[in-house]
């Protein structure tokens, strides 16, 4: 069993919605924001889902345990993993990753998926390649519909969700096709909030992106195609 580290994180996880907590940015995942989604089995036992890896920190680990531990760990992209084996050992969780990135975890037993993976009747992962080959999002019907977008959609400087083109973006046209898929798949009735996997400082104190579908629908994919890569 992995030993508990000393606590080095000053900030506690923030409750962003009733059953969703956001962890402080993790320097080991390039400043990524991980989330904990609280769910239960049909019998009532916790079946919580960790979306990407928070820092390996004693206070954060204790917080996860007080919430009932972790049943699933979903990695939304190649940069979202840190101490995955330790999290799996500590909580006995199943690690789920899109099949094209499972090879990045040779020492970790994983459950790979191709197009979608269903965690519960109300929650599933969907493959949204582009940022990385196995980039994925997580959708839950809770709270009117929440999309955990990893690094597929991030807040821009105005705080609006957008696909951002970086010099290390795997495949920009494919990423834009993945945005189109989300625009086609959801509606104002099924998608209310978006929880991004990084750049949360651009939300300027807001805990989630509201009116998520309206903002998703206004992304101009033709204009995005002309966007140069950022460093």
Biotite code that builds the C-alpha atoms (Angstrom):
import biotite.structure as struc

atoms = struc.array([
    struc.Atom([0.000, 0.000, 0.000], chain_id="A", res_id=1, res_name="UNK", atom_name="CA", element="C"),
    struc.Atom([1.374, 3.441, -0.905], chain_id="A", res_id=2, res_name="UNK", atom_name="CA", element="C"),
    struc.Atom([2.321, 5.487, 2.122], chain_id="A", res_id=3, res_name="UNK", atom_name="CA", element="C"),
    struc.Atom([0.469, 8.713, 2.919], chain_id="A", res_id=4, res_name="UNK", atom_name="CA", element="C"),
    struc.Atom([2.507, 11.810, 2.044], chain_id="A", res_id=5, res_name="UNK", atom_name="CA", element="C"),
    struc.Atom([2.698, 14.897, 4.247], chain_id="A", res_id=6, res_name="UNK", atom_name="CA", element="C"),
    struc.Atom([0.203, 17.618, 3.416], chain_id="A", res_id=7, res_name="UNK", atom_name="CA", element="C"),
    struc.Atom([1.593, 20.396, 1.217], chain_id="A", res_id=8, res_name="UNK", atom_name="CA", element="C"),
    struc.Atom([-1.634, 21.744, -0.260], chain_id="A", res_id=9, res_name="UNK", atom_name="CA", element="C"),
    struc.Atom([-2.924, 24.942, 1.326], chain_id="A", res_id=10, res_name="UNK", atom_name="CA", element="C"),
    struc.Atom([-6.307, 24.913, -0.391], chain_id="A", res_id=11, res_name="UNK", atom_name="CA", element="C"),
    struc.Atom([-9.018, 22.372, 0.297], chain_id="A", res_id=12, res_name="UNK", atom_name="CA", element="C"),
    struc.Atom([-11.218, 20.931, -2.456], chain_id="A", res_id=13, res_name="UNK", atom_name="CA", element="C"),
    struc.Atom([-14.059, 23.269, -3.440], chain_id="A", res_id=14, res_name="UNK", atom_name="CA", element="C"),
    struc.Atom([-17.641, 22.150, -3.731], chain_id="A", res_id=15, res_name="UNK", atom_name="CA", element="C"),
    struc.Atom([-18.706, 23.361, -7.181], chain_id="A", res_id=16, res_name="UNK", atom_name="CA", element="C"),
    struc.Atom([-22.127, 21.666, -7.184], chain_id="A", res_id=17, res_name="UNK", atom_name="CA", element="C"),
    struc.Atom([-23.888, 19.552, -4.571], chain_id="A", res_id=18, res_name="UNK", atom_name="CA", element="C"),
    struc.Atom([-22.195, 16.280, -5.583], chain_id="A", res_id=19, res_name="UNK", atom_name="CA", element="C"),
    struc.Atom([-19.070, 17.651, -7.294], chain_id="A", res_id=20, res_name="UNK", atom_name="CA", element="C"),
    struc.Atom([-15.777, 18.830, -5.817], chain_id="A", res_id=21, res_name="UNK", atom_name="CA", element="C"),
    struc.Atom([-12.845, 20.453, -7.619], chain_id="A", res_id=22, res_name="UNK", atom_name="CA", element="C"),
    struc.Atom([-9.303, 19.905, -6.356], chain_id="A", res_id=23, res_name="UNK", atom_name="CA", element="C"),
    struc.Atom([-6.563, 22.549, -6.355], chain_id="A", res_id=24, res_name="UNK", atom_name="CA", element="C"),
    struc.Atom([-4.497, 22.642, -9.582], chain_id="A", res_id=25, res_name="UNK", atom_name="CA", element="C"),
    struc.Atom([-1.907, 19.871, -9.621], chain_id="A", res_id=26, res_name="UNK", atom_name="CA", element="C"),
    struc.Atom([1.570, 20.877, -10.739], chain_id="A", res_id=27, res_name="UNK", atom_name="CA", element="C"),
    struc.Atom([2.313, 17.251, -11.658], chain_id="A", res_id=28, res_name="UNK", atom_name="CA", element="C"),
    struc.Atom([-0.421, 17.391, -14.317], chain_id="A", res_id=29, res_name="UNK", atom_name="CA", element="C"),
    struc.Atom([0.629, 20.777, -15.723], chain_id="A", res_id=30, res_name="UNK", atom_name="CA", element="C"),
    struc.Atom([-1.732, 22.673, -13.436], chain_id="A", res_id=31, res_name="UNK", atom_name="CA", element="C"),
    struc.Atom([-4.677, 20.410, -14.185], chain_id="A", res_id=32, res_name="UNK", atom_name="CA", element="C"),
    struc.Atom([-7.886, 20.477, -12.144], chain_id="A", res_id=33, res_name="UNK", atom_name="CA", element="C"),
    struc.Atom([-9.201, 17.093, -11.019], chain_id="A", res_id=34, res_name="UNK", atom_name="CA", element="C"),
    struc.Atom([-12.767, 16.517, -9.827], chain_id="A", res_id=35, res_name="UNK", atom_name="CA", element="C"),
    struc.Atom([-14.577, 14.125, -7.512], chain_id="A", res_id=36, res_name="UNK", atom_name="CA", element="C"),
    struc.Atom([-18.124, 13.165, -8.552], chain_id="A", res_id=37, res_name="UNK", atom_name="CA", element="C"),
    struc.Atom([-20.150, 11.574, -5.770], chain_id="A", res_id=38, res_name="UNK", atom_name="CA", element="C"),
    struc.Atom([-22.355, 8.706, -6.924], chain_id="A", res_id=39, res_name="UNK", atom_name="CA", element="C"),
    struc.Atom([-23.874, 5.615, -5.333], chain_id="A", res_id=40, res_name="UNK", atom_name="CA", element="C"),
    struc.Atom([-24.537, 2.028, -6.360], chain_id="A", res_id=41, res_name="UNK", atom_name="CA", element="C"),
    struc.Atom([-28.174, 1.008, -6.674], chain_id="A", res_id=42, res_name="UNK", atom_name="CA", element="C"),
    struc.Atom([-27.778, -0.577, -3.230], chain_id="A", res_id=43, res_name="UNK", atom_name="CA", element="C"),
    struc.Atom([-26.700, 2.774, -1.790], chain_id="A", res_id=44, res_name="UNK", atom_name="CA", element="C"),
    struc.Atom([-22.963, 2.142, -1.366], chain_id="A", res_id=45, res_name="UNK", atom_name="CA", element="C"),
    struc.Atom([-20.585, 4.879, -2.613], chain_id="A", res_id=46, res_name="UNK", atom_name="CA", element="C"),
    struc.Atom([-19.467, 4.565, -6.237], chain_id="A", res_id=47, res_name="UNK", atom_name="CA", element="C"),
    struc.Atom([-17.554, 7.820, -6.488], chain_id="A", res_id=48, res_name="UNK", atom_name="CA", element="C"),
    struc.Atom([-15.702, 8.799, -9.622], chain_id="A", res_id=49, res_name="UNK", atom_name="CA", element="C"),
    struc.Atom([-12.370, 10.652, -9.676], chain_id="A", res_id=50, res_name="UNK", atom_name="CA", element="C"),
    struc.Atom([-11.802, 12.584, -12.892], chain_id="A", res_id=51, res_name="UNK", atom_name="CA", element="C"),
    struc.Atom([-8.040, 12.885, -13.451], chain_id="A", res_id=52, res_name="UNK", atom_name="CA", element="C"),
    struc.Atom([-5.483, 12.888, -10.649], chain_id="A", res_id=53, res_name="UNK", atom_name="CA", element="C"),
    struc.Atom([-5.266, 15.499, -7.910], chain_id="A", res_id=54, res_name="UNK", atom_name="CA", element="C"),
    struc.Atom([-1.999, 16.019, -6.071], chain_id="A", res_id=55, res_name="UNK", atom_name="CA", element="C"),
    struc.Atom([-0.811, 13.097, -3.956], chain_id="A", res_id=56, res_name="UNK", atom_name="CA", element="C"),
    struc.Atom([-1.347, 14.944, -0.674], chain_id="A", res_id=57, res_name="UNK", atom_name="CA", element="C"),
    struc.Atom([-2.352, 13.675, 2.759], chain_id="A", res_id=58, res_name="UNK", atom_name="CA", element="C"),
    struc.Atom([-5.180, 16.148, 3.322], chain_id="A", res_id=59, res_name="UNK", atom_name="CA", element="C"),
    struc.Atom([-6.630, 15.563, -0.144], chain_id="A", res_id=60, res_name="UNK", atom_name="CA", element="C"),
    struc.Atom([-6.436, 11.794, 0.272], chain_id="A", res_id=61, res_name="UNK", atom_name="CA", element="C"),
    struc.Atom([-8.152, 12.033, 3.647], chain_id="A", res_id=62, res_name="UNK", atom_name="CA", element="C"),
    struc.Atom([-10.855, 14.208, 2.112], chain_id="A", res_id=63, res_name="UNK", atom_name="CA", element="C"),
    struc.Atom([-11.501, 11.581, -0.567], chain_id="A", res_id=64, res_name="UNK", atom_name="CA", element="C"),
    struc.Atom([-11.789, 8.907, 2.107], chain_id="A", res_id=65, res_name="UNK", atom_name="CA", element="C"),
    struc.Atom([-14.314, 10.961, 4.103], chain_id="A", res_id=66, res_name="UNK", atom_name="CA", element="C"),
    struc.Atom([-16.471, 11.142, 0.964], chain_id="A", res_id=67, res_name="UNK", atom_name="CA", element="C"),
    struc.Atom([-16.528, 7.352, 0.622], chain_id="A", res_id=68, res_name="UNK", atom_name="CA", element="C"),
    struc.Atom([-13.369, 6.695, -1.385], chain_id="A", res_id=69, res_name="UNK", atom_name="CA", element="C"),
    struc.Atom([-13.139, 6.137, -5.138], chain_id="A", res_id=70, res_name="UNK", atom_name="CA", element="C"),
    struc.Atom([-14.775, 3.406, -7.226], chain_id="A", res_id=71, res_name="UNK", atom_name="CA", element="C"),
    struc.Atom([-13.558, 4.700, -10.606], chain_id="A", res_id=72, res_name="UNK", atom_name="CA", element="C"),
    struc.Atom([-10.652, 6.830, -11.831], chain_id="A", res_id=73, res_name="UNK", atom_name="CA", element="C"),
    struc.Atom([-11.134, 8.273, -15.320], chain_id="A", res_id=74, res_name="UNK", atom_name="CA", element="C"),
    struc.Atom([-8.152, 9.793, -17.126], chain_id="A", res_id=75, res_name="UNK", atom_name="CA", element="C"),
    struc.Atom([-9.412, 12.338, -19.643], chain_id="A", res_id=76, res_name="UNK", atom_name="CA", element="C"),
    struc.Atom([-6.123, 12.873, -21.492], chain_id="A", res_id=77, res_name="UNK", atom_name="CA", element="C"),
    struc.Atom([-2.444, 11.928, -21.531], chain_id="A", res_id=78, res_name="UNK", atom_name="CA", element="C"),
    struc.Atom([-1.451, 14.752, -19.126], chain_id="A", res_id=79, res_name="UNK", atom_name="CA", element="C"),
    struc.Atom([-4.135, 13.953, -16.546], chain_id="A", res_id=80, res_name="UNK", atom_name="CA", element="C"),
    struc.Atom([-2.275, 11.105, -14.859], chain_id="A", res_id=81, res_name="UNK", atom_name="CA", element="C"),
    struc.Atom([-0.007, 11.342, -11.828], chain_id="A", res_id=82, res_name="UNK", atom_name="CA", element="C"),
    struc.Atom([0.617, 8.640, -9.218], chain_id="A", res_id=83, res_name="UNK", atom_name="CA", element="C"),
    struc.Atom([-2.112, 6.550, -10.867], chain_id="A", res_id=84, res_name="UNK", atom_name="CA", element="C"),
    struc.Atom([-0.816, 3.300, -9.404], chain_id="A", res_id=85, res_name="UNK", atom_name="CA", element="C"),
    struc.Atom([-0.778, 4.844, -5.926], chain_id="A", res_id=86, res_name="UNK", atom_name="CA", element="C"),
    struc.Atom([-4.387, 6.007, -6.259], chain_id="A", res_id=87, res_name="UNK", atom_name="CA", element="C"),
    struc.Atom([-5.405, 2.567, -7.476], chain_id="A", res_id=88, res_name="UNK", atom_name="CA", element="C"),
    struc.Atom([-3.614, 0.868, -4.589], chain_id="A", res_id=89, res_name="UNK", atom_name="CA", element="C"),
    struc.Atom([-4.943, 3.251, -1.968], chain_id="A", res_id=90, res_name="UNK", atom_name="CA", element="C"),
    struc.Atom([-8.603, 3.149, -2.997], chain_id="A", res_id=91, res_name="UNK", atom_name="CA", element="C"),
    struc.Atom([-8.889, -0.122, -4.931], chain_id="A", res_id=92, res_name="UNK", atom_name="CA", element="C"),
    struc.Atom([-10.405, 1.797, -7.840], chain_id="A", res_id=93, res_name="UNK", atom_name="CA", element="C"),
    struc.Atom([-10.799, 0.776, -11.477], chain_id="A", res_id=94, res_name="UNK", atom_name="CA", element="C"),
    struc.Atom([-8.746, 2.960, -13.838], chain_id="A", res_id=95, res_name="UNK", atom_name="CA", element="C"),
    struc.Atom([-10.621, 3.799, -17.047], chain_id="A", res_id=96, res_name="UNK", atom_name="CA", element="C"),
    struc.Atom([-8.838, 5.297, -20.046], chain_id="A", res_id=97, res_name="UNK", atom_name="CA", element="C"),
    struc.Atom([-9.482, 5.559, -23.764], chain_id="A", res_id=98, res_name="UNK", atom_name="CA", element="C"),
    struc.Atom([-7.765, 2.638, -25.474], chain_id="A", res_id=99, res_name="UNK", atom_name="CA", element="C"),
    struc.Atom([-5.222, 4.729, -27.407], chain_id="A", res_id=100, res_name="UNK", atom_name="CA", element="C"),
    struc.Atom([-3.621, 5.942, -24.186], chain_id="A", res_id=101, res_name="UNK", atom_name="CA", element="C"),
    struc.Atom([-3.729, 2.796, -22.070], chain_id="A", res_id=102, res_name="UNK", atom_name="CA", element="C"),
    struc.Atom([-0.168, 1.979, -23.215], chain_id="A", res_id=103, res_name="UNK", atom_name="CA", element="C"),
    struc.Atom([1.075, 5.017, -21.267], chain_id="A", res_id=104, res_name="UNK", atom_name="CA", element="C"),
    struc.Atom([0.350, 3.121, -18.015], chain_id="A", res_id=105, res_name="UNK", atom_name="CA", element="C"),
    struc.Atom([2.201, -0.188, -18.493], chain_id="A", res_id=106, res_name="UNK", atom_name="CA", element="C"),
    struc.Atom([2.367, -0.930, -14.765], chain_id="A", res_id=107, res_name="UNK", atom_name="CA", element="C"),
    struc.Atom([-1.299, -0.162, -14.083], chain_id="A", res_id=108, res_name="UNK", atom_name="CA", element="C"),
    struc.Atom([-4.200, -2.547, -14.770], chain_id="A", res_id=109, res_name="UNK", atom_name="CA", element="C"),
    struc.Atom([-6.659, -0.447, -16.781], chain_id="A", res_id=110, res_name="UNK", atom_name="CA", element="C"),
    struc.Atom([-10.107, -0.769, -18.310], chain_id="A", res_id=111, res_name="UNK", atom_name="CA", element="C"),
    struc.Atom([-9.796, 0.734, -21.799], chain_id="A", res_id=112, res_name="UNK", atom_name="CA", element="C"),
    struc.Atom([-12.744, 1.851, -23.880], chain_id="A", res_id=113, res_name="UNK", atom_name="CA", element="C"),
    struc.Atom([-13.208, 2.799, -27.518], chain_id="A", res_id=114, res_name="UNK", atom_name="CA", element="C"),
    struc.Atom([-16.113, 5.213, -28.097], chain_id="A", res_id=115, res_name="UNK", atom_name="CA", element="C"),
    struc.Atom([-17.952, 5.371, -24.768], chain_id="A", res_id=116, res_name="UNK", atom_name="CA", element="C"),
    struc.Atom([-17.829, 3.865, -21.291], chain_id="A", res_id=117, res_name="UNK", atom_name="CA", element="C"),
    struc.Atom([-20.837, 3.802, -18.965], chain_id="A", res_id=118, res_name="UNK", atom_name="CA", element="C"),
    struc.Atom([-20.176, 4.139, -15.230], chain_id="A", res_id=119, res_name="UNK", atom_name="CA", element="C"),
    struc.Atom([-23.828, 4.238, -14.223], chain_id="A", res_id=120, res_name="UNK", atom_name="CA", element="C"),
    struc.Atom([-27.233, 4.730, -15.879], chain_id="A", res_id=121, res_name="UNK", atom_name="CA", element="C"),
    struc.Atom([-26.676, 8.505, -15.668], chain_id="A", res_id=122, res_name="UNK", atom_name="CA", element="C"),
    struc.Atom([-22.927, 8.888, -16.240], chain_id="A", res_id=123, res_name="UNK", atom_name="CA", element="C"),
    struc.Atom([-20.655, 7.989, -19.149], chain_id="A", res_id=124, res_name="UNK", atom_name="CA", element="C"),
    struc.Atom([-17.338, 8.882, -20.765], chain_id="A", res_id=125, res_name="UNK", atom_name="CA", element="C"),
    struc.Atom([-17.088, 9.710, -24.445], chain_id="A", res_id=126, res_name="UNK", atom_name="CA", element="C"),
    struc.Atom([-14.058, 9.790, -26.717], chain_id="A", res_id=127, res_name="UNK", atom_name="CA", element="C"),
    struc.Atom([-13.243, 13.305, -27.945], chain_id="A", res_id=128, res_name="UNK", atom_name="CA", element="C"),
    struc.Atom([-9.850, 12.982, -29.680], chain_id="A", res_id=129, res_name="UNK", atom_name="CA", element="C"),
    struc.Atom([-7.784, 15.932, -30.764], chain_id="A", res_id=130, res_name="UNK", atom_name="CA", element="C"),
    struc.Atom([-5.969, 17.416, -27.794], chain_id="A", res_id=131, res_name="UNK", atom_name="CA", element="C"),
    struc.Atom([-4.438, 13.961, -27.427], chain_id="A", res_id=132, res_name="UNK", atom_name="CA", element="C"),
    struc.Atom([-5.263, 10.692, -29.226], chain_id="A", res_id=133, res_name="UNK", atom_name="CA", element="C"),
    struc.Atom([-7.304, 9.386, -26.304], chain_id="A", res_id=134, res_name="UNK", atom_name="CA", element="C"),
    struc.Atom([-8.780, 12.633, -25.021], chain_id="A", res_id=135, res_name="UNK", atom_name="CA", element="C"),
    struc.Atom([-12.181, 12.073, -23.422], chain_id="A", res_id=136, res_name="UNK", atom_name="CA", element="C"),
    struc.Atom([-14.958, 13.902, -21.619], chain_id="A", res_id=137, res_name="UNK", atom_name="CA", element="C"),
    struc.Atom([-17.271, 12.725, -18.856], chain_id="A", res_id=138, res_name="UNK", atom_name="CA", element="C"),
    struc.Atom([-20.984, 13.495, -18.864], chain_id="A", res_id=139, res_name="UNK", atom_name="CA", element="C"),
    struc.Atom([-23.450, 13.116, -16.023], chain_id="A", res_id=140, res_name="UNK", atom_name="CA", element="C"),
    struc.Atom([-27.162, 13.857, -16.062], chain_id="A", res_id=141, res_name="UNK", atom_name="CA", element="C"),
    struc.Atom([-26.961, 15.237, -12.525], chain_id="A", res_id=142, res_name="UNK", atom_name="CA", element="C"),
    struc.Atom([-27.773, 18.919, -11.964], chain_id="A", res_id=143, res_name="UNK", atom_name="CA", element="C"),
    struc.Atom([-29.362, 19.290, -15.385], chain_id="A", res_id=144, res_name="UNK", atom_name="CA", element="C"),
    struc.Atom([-26.311, 17.901, -17.185], chain_id="A", res_id=145, res_name="UNK", atom_name="CA", element="C"),
    struc.Atom([-22.620, 18.423, -16.429], chain_id="A", res_id=146, res_name="UNK", atom_name="CA", element="C"),
    struc.Atom([-19.738, 17.902, -18.863], chain_id="A", res_id=147, res_name="UNK", atom_name="CA", element="C"),
    struc.Atom([-16.234, 17.408, -17.456], chain_id="A", res_id=148, res_name="UNK", atom_name="CA", element="C"),
    struc.Atom([-14.235, 18.490, -20.483], chain_id="A", res_id=149, res_name="UNK", atom_name="CA", element="C"),
    struc.Atom([-10.643, 17.695, -19.492], chain_id="A", res_id=150, res_name="UNK", atom_name="CA", element="C"),
    struc.Atom([-8.413, 19.712, -21.831], chain_id="A", res_id=151, res_name="UNK", atom_name="CA", element="C"),
    struc.Atom([-10.738, 19.239, -24.798], chain_id="A", res_id=152, res_name="UNK", atom_name="CA", element="C"),
    struc.Atom([-12.595, 22.464, -23.947], chain_id="A", res_id=153, res_name="UNK", atom_name="CA", element="C"),
    struc.Atom([-10.962, 25.057, -21.702], chain_id="A", res_id=154, res_name="UNK", atom_name="CA", element="C"),
    struc.Atom([-11.890, 28.554, -20.559], chain_id="A", res_id=155, res_name="UNK", atom_name="CA", element="C"),
    struc.Atom([-10.341, 31.225, -22.770], chain_id="A", res_id=156, res_name="UNK", atom_name="CA", element="C"),
    struc.Atom([-9.283, 34.603, -21.378], chain_id="A", res_id=157, res_name="UNK", atom_name="CA", element="C"),
    struc.Atom([-12.905, 35.741, -21.400], chain_id="A", res_id=158, res_name="UNK", atom_name="CA", element="C"),
    struc.Atom([-13.948, 32.684, -19.390], chain_id="A", res_id=159, res_name="UNK", atom_name="CA", element="C"),
    struc.Atom([-15.824, 31.051, -22.271], chain_id="A", res_id=160, res_name="UNK", atom_name="CA", element="C"),
    struc.Atom([-15.275, 27.359, -23.137], chain_id="A", res_id=161, res_name="UNK", atom_name="CA", element="C"),
    struc.Atom([-13.289, 26.842, -26.307], chain_id="A", res_id=162, res_name="UNK", atom_name="CA", element="C"),
    struc.Atom([-10.989, 24.358, -28.017], chain_id="A", res_id=163, res_name="UNK", atom_name="CA", element="C"),
    struc.Atom([-7.517, 25.829, -27.609], chain_id="A", res_id=164, res_name="UNK", atom_name="CA", element="C"),
    struc.Atom([-4.816, 24.985, -30.117], chain_id="A", res_id=165, res_name="UNK", atom_name="CA", element="C"),
    struc.Atom([-1.390, 24.381, -28.571], chain_id="A", res_id=166, res_name="UNK", atom_name="CA", element="C"),
    struc.Atom([1.908, 23.560, -30.205], chain_id="A", res_id=167, res_name="UNK", atom_name="CA", element="C"),
    struc.Atom([1.583, 20.015, -28.791], chain_id="A", res_id=168, res_name="UNK", atom_name="CA", element="C"),
    struc.Atom([-2.046, 19.524, -29.836], chain_id="A", res_id=169, res_name="UNK", atom_name="CA", element="C"),
    struc.Atom([-2.230, 16.067, -31.376], chain_id="A", res_id=170, res_name="UNK", atom_name="CA", element="C"),
    struc.Atom([-4.680, 16.738, -34.237], chain_id="A", res_id=171, res_name="UNK", atom_name="CA", element="C"),
    struc.Atom([-6.494, 20.085, -34.524], chain_id="A", res_id=172, res_name="UNK", atom_name="CA", element="C"),
    struc.Atom([-9.067, 19.139, -37.244], chain_id="A", res_id=173, res_name="UNK", atom_name="CA", element="C"),
    struc.Atom([-9.989, 16.037, -35.260], chain_id="A", res_id=174, res_name="UNK", atom_name="CA", element="C"),
    struc.Atom([-10.404, 18.109, -32.119], chain_id="A", res_id=175, res_name="UNK", atom_name="CA", element="C"),
    struc.Atom([-12.807, 20.430, -33.943], chain_id="A", res_id=176, res_name="UNK", atom_name="CA", element="C"),
    struc.Atom([-14.780, 17.425, -35.165], chain_id="A", res_id=177, res_name="UNK", atom_name="CA", element="C"),
    struc.Atom([-15.030, 16.326, -31.547], chain_id="A", res_id=178, res_name="UNK", atom_name="CA", element="C"),
    struc.Atom([-16.449, 19.747, -30.644], chain_id="A", res_id=179, res_name="UNK", atom_name="CA", element="C"),
    struc.Atom([-19.006, 19.320, -33.424], chain_id="A", res_id=180, res_name="UNK", atom_name="CA", element="C"),
    struc.Atom([-19.953, 15.958, -31.953], chain_id="A", res_id=181, res_name="UNK", atom_name="CA", element="C"),
    struc.Atom([-20.713, 17.591, -28.602], chain_id="A", res_id=182, res_name="UNK", atom_name="CA", element="C"),
    struc.Atom([-22.718, 20.341, -30.278], chain_id="A", res_id=183, res_name="UNK", atom_name="CA", element="C"),
    struc.Atom([-24.791, 17.667, -32.015], chain_id="A", res_id=184, res_name="UNK", atom_name="CA", element="C"),
    struc.Atom([-25.151, 15.353, -29.030], chain_id="A", res_id=185, res_name="UNK", atom_name="CA", element="C"),
    struc.Atom([-26.403, 17.760, -26.372], chain_id="A", res_id=186, res_name="UNK", atom_name="CA", element="C"),
    struc.Atom([-29.220, 20.297, -26.079], chain_id="A", res_id=187, res_name="UNK", atom_name="CA", element="C"),
    struc.Atom([-30.042, 23.187, -23.740], chain_id="A", res_id=188, res_name="UNK", atom_name="CA", element="C"),
    struc.Atom([-32.146, 20.698, -21.755], chain_id="A", res_id=189, res_name="UNK", atom_name="CA", element="C"),
    struc.Atom([-29.363, 18.130, -21.343], chain_id="A", res_id=190, res_name="UNK", atom_name="CA", element="C"),
    struc.Atom([-26.269, 20.293, -20.727], chain_id="A", res_id=191, res_name="UNK", atom_name="CA", element="C"),
    struc.Atom([-26.323, 22.993, -18.068], chain_id="A", res_id=192, res_name="UNK", atom_name="CA", element="C"),
    struc.Atom([-22.774, 23.118, -16.666], chain_id="A", res_id=193, res_name="UNK", atom_name="CA", element="C"),
    struc.Atom([-19.206, 22.553, -17.836], chain_id="A", res_id=194, res_name="UNK", atom_name="CA", element="C"),
    struc.Atom([-16.282, 21.711, -15.543], chain_id="A", res_id=195, res_name="UNK", atom_name="CA", element="C"),
    struc.Atom([-12.962, 22.301, -17.364], chain_id="A", res_id=196, res_name="UNK", atom_name="CA", element="C"),
    struc.Atom([-9.791, 20.365, -16.580], chain_id="A", res_id=197, res_name="UNK", atom_name="CA", element="C"),
    struc.Atom([-7.449, 23.377, -16.544], chain_id="A", res_id=198, res_name="UNK", atom_name="CA", element="C"),
    struc.Atom([-7.354, 27.174, -16.940], chain_id="A", res_id=199, res_name="UNK", atom_name="CA", element="C"),
    struc.Atom([-9.858, 27.520, -14.100], chain_id="A", res_id=200, res_name="UNK", atom_name="CA", element="C"),
    struc.Atom([-8.273, 30.833, -13.074], chain_id="A", res_id=201, res_name="UNK", atom_name="CA", element="C"),
    struc.Atom([-9.917, 32.372, -16.139], chain_id="A", res_id=202, res_name="UNK", atom_name="CA", element="C"),
    struc.Atom([-13.302, 31.656, -14.535], chain_id="A", res_id=203, res_name="UNK", atom_name="CA", element="C"),
    struc.Atom([-12.547, 34.538, -12.133], chain_id="A", res_id=204, res_name="UNK", atom_name="CA", element="C"),
    struc.Atom([-14.020, 32.961, -9.044], chain_id="A", res_id=205, res_name="UNK", atom_name="CA", element="C"),
    struc.Atom([-16.886, 31.159, -10.756], chain_id="A", res_id=206, res_name="UNK", atom_name="CA", element="C"),
    struc.Atom([-16.929, 27.500, -9.809], chain_id="A", res_id=207, res_name="UNK", atom_name="CA", element="C"),
    struc.Atom([-18.373, 26.138, -13.057], chain_id="A", res_id=208, res_name="UNK", atom_name="CA", element="C"),
    struc.Atom([-19.228, 27.418, -16.531], chain_id="A", res_id=209, res_name="UNK", atom_name="CA", element="C"),
    struc.Atom([-22.983, 27.966, -16.604], chain_id="A", res_id=210, res_name="UNK", atom_name="CA", element="C"),
    struc.Atom([-25.293, 27.955, -19.638], chain_id="A", res_id=211, res_name="UNK", atom_name="CA", element="C"),
    struc.Atom([-22.887, 25.373, -21.000], chain_id="A", res_id=212, res_name="UNK", atom_name="CA", element="C"),
    struc.Atom([-24.822, 24.321, -24.068], chain_id="A", res_id=213, res_name="UNK", atom_name="CA", element="C"),
    struc.Atom([-25.489, 27.886, -25.191], chain_id="A", res_id=214, res_name="UNK", atom_name="CA", element="C"),
    struc.Atom([-21.763, 28.599, -24.953], chain_id="A", res_id=215, res_name="UNK", atom_name="CA", element="C"),
    struc.Atom([-20.834, 25.327, -26.652], chain_id="A", res_id=216, res_name="UNK", atom_name="CA", element="C"),
    struc.Atom([-23.245, 26.016, -29.508], chain_id="A", res_id=217, res_name="UNK", atom_name="CA", element="C"),
    struc.Atom([-21.719, 29.437, -30.226], chain_id="A", res_id=218, res_name="UNK", atom_name="CA", element="C"),
    struc.Atom([-18.186, 28.098, -30.814], chain_id="A", res_id=219, res_name="UNK", atom_name="CA", element="C"),
    struc.Atom([-17.370, 29.084, -34.406], chain_id="A", res_id=220, res_name="UNK", atom_name="CA", element="C"),
    struc.Atom([-15.614, 26.025, -35.779], chain_id="A", res_id=221, res_name="UNK", atom_name="CA", element="C"),
    struc.Atom([-14.798, 27.696, -39.099], chain_id="A", res_id=222, res_name="UNK", atom_name="CA", element="C"),
    struc.Atom([-13.006, 30.523, -37.294], chain_id="A", res_id=223, res_name="UNK", atom_name="CA", element="C"),
    struc.Atom([-11.240, 27.972, -35.095], chain_id="A", res_id=224, res_name="UNK", atom_name="CA", element="C"),
    struc.Atom([-9.838, 26.237, -38.189], chain_id="A", res_id=225, res_name="UNK", atom_name="CA", element="C"),
    struc.Atom([-7.832, 29.365, -38.942], chain_id="A", res_id=226, res_name="UNK", atom_name="CA", element="C"),
    struc.Atom([-6.469, 29.685, -35.407], chain_id="A", res_id=227, res_name="UNK", atom_name="CA", element="C"),
    struc.Atom([-2.647, 29.461, -35.146], chain_id="A", res_id=228, res_name="UNK", atom_name="CA", element="C"),
    struc.Atom([-1.135, 27.281, -32.455], chain_id="A", res_id=229, res_name="UNK", atom_name="CA", element="C"),
    struc.Atom([-0.236, 28.862, -29.116], chain_id="A", res_id=230, res_name="UNK", atom_name="CA", element="C"),
    struc.Atom([3.048, 28.048, -27.421], chain_id="A", res_id=231, res_name="UNK", atom_name="CA", element="C"),
])
